[in-house]
Amino acid sequence: MPDVELARRMLEIIPICINRIRTKMRASSPADLSIPQFRVMASVYRGRNKIGEIANHLGVSQPAVSNMVSILISKKFIERKPHSGDRRMAPLRFTKEGRSMFLKLRRKVRLEFAQKIDELNAGDKVKLRDGLEQLERVFMIGELGSKAKVDKAMKITVKTVAMLAIGLSGYAAMAEPATTSDSSGVKVSVIEATANQLAGDQRVRALVQPDNGKTFQDAWTAALRRSESVGIQDELLVQAHETGNQVTGALFPTISGSATFMRQTSPATTTGTSLFPSAYDTTKISADQPLFRGLRDFAALRQSKALFRYQQAALQDAARTLYYSLSTAYHNVLAYSSDVANYGEEIKQNQSRLKELLQWQKIGRARETDVLTEKATIAGLESSLETSRGQLQAARESLAFVTGWDRDTPIKSVDPLPTHVDAVADYLKNIEKRSDVTAAREAVNEYEEAVPIARGGHFPNVDLLGDYYFFRPGVQDDVHWDVSLAITLPIFQGGIVQSQVRGAESQYRQYNLSLSQVRRTAEQEIRTFHDAVNADLALVKKFGEAADIGRRNYLANSRDFRNGLVTNLDVLTALTSWQDSLRALDHQEFQSRADYEELEAASAQRKEIFIQSEKVKE
């Protein structure tokens, strides 16, 4: 006979759960975001990127969905991909701001439910987990025709029931199959989906981090203040600025005052005395205005400006190098923190498995070797946990060195996992904007001006000189000023000037070759990062698939073990394989973030690396 009472209880409890979820979402959502609009965004996140698909899934009319889509587009939460035909057929996708807001809201709701679950004792949690597993069997096994009829009669989709079940276990905001694709066609983070699908999964997500954790932007601000390399380069920029001031000052006249006091023996004759008095004191102001230096002064002015731009680009290049180091250190801490958390949860799961085996052993359903094998597995996991803790401490030391923070400073990741990368050509087109290429180009300009500076040694120097006398002795007492034009013409200097010209030309060719080398190195670096990110995303996808298969394999083996169809070793192997995939997936996600950020920095797409000196301006 059908269990009508149990069905009645389900129909009473499930609406309460739905209302609870809606209340939490409404409280956590932005003031101008309604629940129906959030459901539209959730549909886009799950891969339904056409208005008709969303309307069919939500059970509302297409005009109603179209209206909500227009509102979300106006709020810049989602956008339409270009489409030549009917705009209703244009695929929808998240904007960067929309995806960030959506994921943040889901995480917040999930944490609130998790806190509620933590109020239960361990025994109640086990009961809840078992009940959810049974609920999953009732509604998620699509092969049973009778279950599908129940779904249809209750007008509740399989995915809706799965979300309710998982919401009760603290994962309501993440109920999505591991192979669901987002609007761009790329599968969403399978590590989240795996945790959602398994109600009994108590694995701590490394991405669920403390609210007081420092973000990458916080780390970047601290690293800029801490870095000696950036500080040194900033001082070199100050020096280049002052060099420019000195070169500019050489174009203006020099004015100086002087006074001489001299005593000498008086000549014997009256004429001599008038010409050379015994007291020969002079006071004057002199001025020297350079008129012509073979155009070397103007070339030097252009050279000083190129030097300033070179040092400015070198400052930004120091920031780019620092960004690489920070990204690696920061995400290593997150990755190893994830490893430590995952090993800890895996140990707990195996300890629970060990307790179960001990009970089976008492009634003769498990052998001593099964118990010993489980204990050996736990010991191996504990040793791996200690290894990961050591790696985490080393990673924290590296981050502390770069940022100047305390090694135990908590951090968190708020950037979403990249789902795809553009074609490599889109990144290569920004090569000329890179700081190292800009610096090399300005070095070429600087040494190009060295050629006319050296060549100016062949030309004469012309100066306008003037003196004004306040006091002159002897017959010149009434002569108060003089003006002269001085011309110096180099005739022969042993070939030194021509040698300097040839040396300057050689340096110019040298820096042109250096510029070419820097460009090729930059292209190689961008291609390497691009290949790494593509490989990372492929690995995330494969690890996710492996984790999903491993989860289902572990569940199947656990059920078969209770029925005496498989051995404990089979269950242990399935659990280990699944957890290895989850751990690898977690680690790979952080590696993907690090490589993606470094790719954007390498292709001059990270604005924060283009820092400006606060001490000087061009």
KOLLUMZA-297445 format. One record per residue (C-alpha): y, x, z; residue in three letters. Coordinates in steps of 0.25 Angstrom, whole numbers, padded with zeros to 4 digits, always signed. Each point is the difference from the previous one (the first is absolute). Example, Ala and Ser with C-alpha at 12.3 -4.5 7.8 and 13.67 -1.06 7.14 Angstrom:
2
-0018+0049+0031ALA/+0014+0006-0002SER/
# end
This chain:
618
+0000+0000+0000MET/+0014+0005-0003PRO/+0007+0005+0012ASP/+0012-0010+0000VAL/+0006+0004+0013GLU/+0001+0015-0004LEU/+0006-0005-0013ALA/+0010-0008+0008ARG/+0004+0011+0009ARG/+0002+0009-0013MET/+0010-0010-0006LEU/+0007-0001+0013GLU/+0002+0015+0003ILE/+0003+0005-0015ILE/+0013-0009-0001PRO/+0004+0006+0013ILE/-0002+0014-0005CYS/+0007-0003-0013ILE/+0012-0006+0008ASN/+0000+0013+0009ARG/+0000+0009-0012ILE/+0012-0008-0006ARG/+0008+0000+0013THR/-0002+0015+0001LYS/+0004+0003-0014MET/+0012-0010+0001ARG/+0005+0008+0012ALA/-0002+0014-0006SER/+0005-0004-0014SER/+0015+0003-0005PRO/+0008-0012+0003ALA/+0002-0004-0015ASP/-0015+0001-0003LEU/-0008-0013+0001SER/-0015-0001+0002ILE/-0003-0005-0014PRO/+0008+0012-0006GLN/-0008+0009+0009PHE/-0013-0006-0006ARG/+0005+0002-0014VAL/+0002+0015+0004MET/-0014+0000+0006ALA/-0005-0005-0013SER/+0007+0010-0008VAL/-0005+0011+0009TYR/-0015-0005-0002ARG/+0001+0002-0015GLY/+0005-0015-0004ARG/+0011+0004-0009ASN/+0002-0012-0009LYS/+0008-0013+0005ILE/-0012-0008-0004GLY/-0010+0008+0008GLU/+0009-0001+0012ILE/+0002-0015-0001ALA/-0015-0003-0002ASN/-0003+0009+0012HIS/+0010-0006+0009LEU/-0002-0015-0005GLY/+0014-0002-0004VAL/+0007-0003-0013SER/+0004+0011-0009GLN/+0015-0004+0000PRO/+0000+0001+0015ALA/-0006+0014-0001VAL/+0010+0004-0011SER/+0011-0004+0009ASN/-0005+0008+0012MET/-0002+0012-0010VAL/+0014-0001-0004SER/+0005+0001+0014ILE/-0009+0012+0003LEU/+0005+0007-0012ILE/+0015-0003+0004SER/-0004+0006+0014LYS/-0006+0012-0008LYS/-0013-0001+0007PHE/-0008-0002-0013ILE/+0003+0002-0015GLU/-0005-0004-0014ARG/-0006+0010-0009LYS/+0006-0001-0014PRO/-0007-0010-0009HIS/+0004-0004-0014SER/-0005-0015+0001GLY/+0001-0010+0011ASP/+0006+0006+0013ARG/-0010-0009+0008ARG/-0011+0009-0006MET/+0008+0013+0004ALA/-0009+0007+0010PRO/+0007+0001+0014LEU/+0000+0012+0009ARG/+0006+0005+0013PHE/+0013+0008+0000THR/+0000+0012+0009LYS/+0008-0007+0011GLU/-0009-0013-0001GLY/-0013+0008+0002ARG/+0006+0007+0012SER/+0005-0012+0006MET/-0013-0008-0003PHE/-0009+0011+0006LEU/+0009+0002+0012LYS/-0001-0015+0003LEU/-0015+0000-0001ARG/-0002+0012+0009ARG/+0009-0006+0010LYS/-0008-0014+0000VAL/-0013+0008+0001ARG/+0005+0008+0012LEU/+0004-0012+0007GLU/-0014-0007-0002PHE/-0007+0013+0004ALA/+0008+0000+0013GLN/-0005-0014+0003LYS/-0015+0005-0003ILE/+0002+0011+0010ASP/+0002-0010+0011GLU/-0015-0003-0001LEU/-0010+0008+0007ASN/-0011+0008-0007ALA/-0010-0011+0001GLY/+0009-0011-0006ASP/+0004+0009-0011LYS/-0015+0002-0004VAL/-0002-0015+0000LYS/+0012-0002-0008LEU/-0005+0011-0010ARG/-0013-0006-0001ASP/+0006-0014-0002GLY/+0009+0005-0011LEU/-0012+0007-0007GLU/-0007-0014+0000GLN/+0012-0006-0005LEU/+0001+0010-0011GLU/-0015-0003-0004ARG/+0003-0015-0001VAL/+0012+0001-0009PHE/+0000+0013-0007MET/-0014+0001-0006ILE/+0003-0006-0014GLY/-0015+0000-0004GLU/-0003-0012+0009LEU/+0003-0012-0008GLY/+0000-0009+0013SER/+0011+0009+0006LYS/+0008-0002-0013ALA/-0001-0015+0001LYS/+0005+0001+0015VAL/+0012+0008-0005ASP/+0004-0010-0010LYS/-0002-0012+0009ALA/+0009+0006+0010MET/+0010+0005-0010LYS/+0000+0014+0006ILE/-0002+0012-0009THR/-0009+0011+0003VAL/+0012+0009+0002LYS/+0007-0009+0009THR/-0011-0001+0010VAL/-0002+0015-0001ALA/+0014+0002+0004MET/-0001-0010+0012LEU/-0012+0007+0005ALA/+0006+0014-0002ILE/+0013-0005+0006GLY/-0008-0004+0013LEU/-0004+0015+0001SER/+0014+0006-0001GLY/+0000+0002-0015TYR/+0006-0013-0005ALA/+0011+0007-0008ALA/-0010+0008-0008MET/-0011-0009-0005ALA/-0002+0005-0014GLU/-0012+0004-0008PRO/-0002+0015-0002ALA/+0001-0001-0015THR/+0012-0009-0001THR/+0010+0005-0010SER/+0015-0001+0002ASP/+0010-0004-0010SER/+0000+0013-0007SER/-0015-0001-0002GLY/-0003+0011+0010VAL/-0010-0003+0011LYS/+0007-0001+0013VAL/-0003+0009+0012SER/-0015-0003+0002VAL/+0000+0007+0014ILE/+0008-0012+0005GLU/-0009-0010-0008ALA/-0012+0006+0006THR/+0005-0002+0014ALA/+0003-0014-0003ASN/-0013-0004-0006GLN/-0008+0005+0012LEU/+0004-0008+0012ALA/-0008+0009+0009GLY/+0008+0012-0005ASP/+0007+0006+0012GLN/+0005+0012-0007ARG/+0014+0005+0003VAL/+0009+0000-0012ARG/+0008+0013+0000ALA/+0011-0008-0007LEU/+0002-0009+0012VAL/+0009+0009+0007GLN/+0010-0001+0012PRO/+0013-0006-0002ASP/+0007+0012+0006ASN/-0007+0009-0010GLY/+0009+0009-0008LYS/+0001-0003-0015THR/+0000+0010-0011PHE/+0015-0002-0002GLN/+0002+0004+0015ASP/-0009+0012-0002ALA/+0008+0004-0013TRP/+0013-0001+0008THR/-0005+0009+0011ALA/-0006+0010-0010ALA/+0013+0002-0007LEU/+0007+0003+0013ARG/-0011+0009+0005ARG/-0002+0008-0013SER/+0005+0014+0000GLU/-0002+0001-0015SER/+0009-0012-0003VAL/+0010+0006+0010GLY/+0000+0014-0007ILE/+0002-0006-0013GLN/+0011-0009+0005ASP/+0007+0013+0005GLU/-0002+0007-0014LEU/+0007-0012-0006LEU/+0012+0002+0009VAL/+0000+0014-0004GLN/+0000-0004-0015ALA/+0011-0009+0003HIS/+0009+0011+0006GLU/-0004+0009-0011THR/+0006-0010-0010GLY/+0013-0001+0009ASN/+0001+0016-0001GLN/-0001+0000-0015VAL/+0010-0011-0001THR/+0009+0007+0009GLY/+0000+0013-0009ALA/+0007-0008-0011LEU/+0013-0002+0009PHE/+0010+0011+0003PRO/-0002+0009+0012THR/+0013+0002+0008ILE/+0001+0010+0011SER/+0011+0006+0009GLY/+0001+0015+0003SER/+0009+0010+0008ALA/+0001+0015+0000THR/+0007+0009+0010PHE/+0001+0015-0004MET/+0008+0012+0005ARG/+0002+0012-0008GLN/+0009+0013+0000THR/+0014-0003-0006SER/+0002+0008-0014PRO/+0011+0011+0000ALA/+0008-0007-0010THR/+0008-0013+0000THR/-0006-0005-0012THR/-0014+0003+0006GLY/+0004-0007+0013THR/+0004-0013-0008SER/-0013+0000-0008LEU/-0009+0004+0012PHE/+0006-0004+0013PRO/-0007+0005+0013SER/-0003-0014+0004ALA/-0008-0006-0011TYR/-0003-0015+0005ASP/-0004-0011-0010THR/-0003-0015+0003THR/-0005-0009-0012LYS/-0008-0012-0005ILE/-0010+0003-0011SER/-0007-0010-0010ALA/-0011+0002-0010ASP/-0004-0011-0010GLN/-0012+0003-0008PRO/+0003-0004-0015LEU/-0012+0004-0007PHE/-0014+0005+0004ARG/-0007-0001-0013GLY/-0003-0015+0003LEU/-0010+0005+0011ARG/+0007-0008+0011ASP/-0002-0013-0007PHE/-0015+0004-0003ALA/-0001+0003+0015ALA/+0006-0013+0004LEU/-0011-0007-0009ARG/-0010+0009+0006GLN/+0004-0004+0014SER/-0001-0015-0003LYS/-0014+0003-0006ALA/-0004+0007+0013LEU/+0004-0011+0008PHE/-0008-0010-0008ARG/-0012+0009+0001TYR/+0001+0001+0015GLN/+0002-0015+0001GLN/-0013-0002-0008ALA/-0007+0011+0008ALA/+0004-0008+0013LEU/-0007-0013-0006GLN/-0012+0009-0005ASP/-0002+0004+0015ALA/+0000-0014+0004ALA/-0010-0003-0011ARG/-0009+0011+0005THR/+0002-0006+0014LEU/-0003-0014-0004TYR/-0014+0005-0005TYR/-0003+0007+0013SER/+0004-0012+0008LEU/-0008-0010-0009SER/-0012+0008+0002THR/+0002+0002+0015ALA/+0004-0014+0003TYR/-0012-0006-0008HIS/-0010+0009+0006ASN/+0004-0005+0014VAL/-0002-0014-0005LEU/-0014+0003-0007ALA/-0006+0008+0012TYR/+0005-0011+0009SER/-0007-0010-0008SER/-0013+0009+0000ASP/+0001+0001+0015VAL/+0002-0015+0001ALA/-0011-0003-0009ASN/-0010+0010+0007TYR/+0003-0007+0013GLY/-0003-0014-0006GLU/-0012+0005-0006GLU/-0005+0006+0013ILE/+0003-0013+0007LYS/-0008-0008-0011GLN/-0012+0010+0001ASN/+0000-0001+0015GLN/-0001-0015-0001SER/-0011+0002-0010ARG/-0007+0009+0011LEU/+0001-0011+0010LYS/-0006-0010-0009GLU/-0011+0010-0003LEU/-0003+0002+0015LEU/-0002-0014+0001GLN/-0009-0001-0012TRP/-0008+0012+0006GLN/-0002-0008+0013LYS/-0008-0011-0008ILE/-0007+0010-0009GLY/+0009-0003-0012ARG/+0005+0014-0001ALA/-0006+0014+0002ARG/+0005+0011+0008GLU/+0003+0008-0013THR/+0010-0011-0004ASP/+0007+0002+0013VAL/+0000+0015-0001LEU/+0005-0001-0014THR/+0012-0008+0004GLU/+0003+0009+0011LYS/+0000+0012-0009ALA/+0009-0008-0010THR/+0010-0003+0011ILE/+0000+0015+0004ALA/+0002+0004-0014GLY/+0012-0010-0001LEU/+0006+0006+0013GLU/-0001+0014-0005SER/+0007-0005-0013SER/+0011-0007+0009LEU/+0003+0013+0007GLU/+0001+0007-0013THR/+0010-0011-0005SER/+0008+0001+0013ARG/+0001+0015-0003GLY/+0005-0002-0014GLN/+0010-0011+0005LEU/+0006+0010+0010GLN/+0001+0011-0011ALA/+0007-0011-0009ALA/+0009-0004+0012ARG/+0004+0015+0002GLU/+0004+0001-0015SER/+0008-0013+0001LEU/+0007+0005+0013ALA/+0003+0013-0007PHE/+0007-0007-0012VAL/+0007-0011+0008THR/+0003+0007+0013GLY/-0006-0013+0007TRP/-0010+0001+0012ASP/-0014+0001-0005ARG/-0004-0013+0006ASP/+0011-0008-0006THR/-0006-0013-0006PRO/+0002-0003-0015ILE/-0004-0012-0009LYS/+0000-0002-0015SER/+0008-0012-0005VAL/-0001+0004-0015ASP/-0010-0009-0008PRO/-0012+0007-0007LEU/+0004+0003-0015PRO/-0008-0009-0009THR/+0003+0007-0013HIS/+0008+0011-0006VAL/+0008+0000-0013ASP/-0004+0009-0012ALA/+0002+0015+0002VAL/+0011-0001-0011ALA/+0009-0008+0009ASP/-0001+0010+0011TYR/+0002+0012-0010LEU/+0013-0006-0005LYS/+0007+0004+0013ASN/-0003+0014-0001ILE/+0014+0004-0003GLU/+0005-0007+0013LYS/-0009+0008+0009ARG/+0007+0010+0009SER/-0008+0012-0003ASP/+0003-0002-0015VAL/+0015-0003+0003THR/+0001+0013+0008ALA/-0007+0008-0011ALA/+0010-0006-0011ARG/+0012+0003+0009GLU/-0005+0014+0001ALA/+0000+0001-0015VAL/+0014-0005+0000ASN/+0004+0010+0011GLU/-0006+0012-0008TYR/+0006-0005-0013GLU/+0013+0002+0006GLU/-0003+0014+0004ALA/+0000+0005-0015VAL/+0015-0003-0002PRO/+0003+0006+0013ILE/-0007+0013-0003ALA/+0006-0001-0014ARG/+0014-0001+0005GLY/+0000+0014+0005GLY/+0003+0004-0015HIS/+0013-0007+0001PHE/+0014+0005+0006PRO/+0005-0005+0014ASN/+0014-0006+0000VAL/+0007-0002+0013ASP/+0015-0005+0003LEU/+0005+0008+0012LEU/+0013-0002+0008GLY/+0007+0005+0013ASP/+0011-0005+0008TYR/+0007+0011+0009TYR/+0006-0004+0013PHE/+0004+0014+0003PHE/+0000+0013-0009ARG/+0006+0014+0003PRO/+0009+0008-0008GLY/+0005-0003-0013VAL/-0009-0012-0002GLN/+0006-0007+0012ASP/+0006-0010-0009ASP/-0012-0003-0009VAL/-0007-0012+0007HIS/-0011-0003-0010TRP/-0009+0005-0012ASP/-0010-0007-0010VAL/-0010+0008-0008SER/-0012-0004-0010LEU/-0012+0009+0002ALA/-0010+0001-0011ILE/-0013+0008+0003THR/-0009+0002-0013LEU/-0014+0006+0002PRO/-0002+0011-0011ILE/-0013+0006+0004PHE/-0010-0002+0012GLN/-0012+0007-0004GLY/-0007-0013-0006GLY/+0000-0006+0014ILE/+0006-0013-0005VAL/-0009-0002-0012GLN/-0012+0003+0009SER/+0005-0011+0010GLN/+0001-0010-0012VAL/-0014+0003-0004ARG/-0005-0001+0014GLY/+0007-0014+0001ALA/-0006-0005-0013GLU/-0014+0004+0005SER/+0002-0007+0013GLN/+0004-0013-0008TYR/-0013+0001-0008ARG/-0008+0002+0013GLN/+0005-0012+0006TYR/-0002-0008-0012ASN/-0015+0004+0000LEU/+0000-0004+0015SER/+0006-0013-0003LEU/-0011-0002-0010SER/-0011+0004+0010GLN/+0006-0010+0011VAL/+0000-0011-0010ARG/-0015+0002-0004ARG/-0004+0002+0015THR/+0007-0013+0003ALA/-0007-0007-0011GLU/-0013+0006+0005GLN/+0003-0005+0015GLU/+0003-0014-0005ILE/-0012-0001-0008ARG/-0009+0005+0012THR/+0006-0010+0009PHE/-0001-0011-0010HIS/-0015+0004-0002ASP/-0002+0000+0015ALA/+0006-0013+0003VAL/-0008-0007-0011ASN/-0013+0007+0006ALA/+0005-0005+0014ASP/+0001-0014-0005LEU/-0014+0000-0007ALA/-0006+0006+0013LEU/+0007-0011+0008VAL/-0006-0010-0009LYS/-0014+0006+0000LYS/+0000+0002+0015PHE/+0004-0014+0002GLY/-0011-0005-0009GLU/-0010+0009+0008ALA/+0005-0006+0013ALA/-0001-0014-0005ASP/-0015+0002-0004ILE/-0002+0008+0012GLY/+0005-0011+0009ARG/-0009-0010-0007ARG/-0012+0009+0001ASN/+0002+0002+0014TYR/+0001-0015+0003LEU/-0013-0002-0008ALA/-0007+0011+0007ASN/+0004-0005+0014SER/-0005-0014-0004ARG/-0013+0006-0005ASP/-0002+0008+0012PHE/+0000-0012+0009ARG/-0010-0006-0009ASN/-0009+0013+0001GLY/+0002+0002-0015LEU/+0006+0014+0001VAL/+0000+0012+0010THR/+0011+0004+0009ASN/+0002+0013-0009LEU/+0004-0009-0012ASP/+0010-0007+0009VAL/+0006+0013+0005LEU/+0000+0006-0014THR/+0008-0013-0005ALA/+0010+0001+0011LEU/+0002+0014-0002THR/+0002-0001-0015SER/+0010-0012+0002TRP/+0008+0007+0011GLN/+0001+0013-0008ASP/+0005-0008-0012SER/+0011-0006+0009LEU/+0004+0013+0006ARG/+0001+0006-0013ALA/+0008-0011-0006LEU/+0010+0000+0012ASP/+0001+0015-0002HIS/+0002-0001-0015GLN/+0011-0011+0002GLU/+0009+0010+0007PHE/-0003+0011-0010GLN/+0004-0009-0011SER/+0013-0003+0007ARG/+0003+0015+0002ALA/-0003+0003-0015ASP/+0008-0012-0005TYR/+0012+0004+0008GLU/-0001+0014-0004GLU/-0001-0004-0015LEU/+0012-0008+0002GLU/+0007+0012+0006ALA/-0005+0009-0011ALA/+0006-0009-0011SER/+0013-0002+0007ALA/-0002-0014+0004GLN/+0002+0001+0015ARG/+0015-0001+0002LYS/-0001+0005+0014GLU/-0003+0015-0004ILE/+0013+0001-0008PHE/+0008+0003+0013ILE/+0015+0004+0000GLN/+0006+0010+0009SER/+0009-0005+0011GLU/+0008+0013+0000LYS/+0005+0001-0014VAL/+0002-0009-0012LYS/+0001+0005-0014GLU/
# end
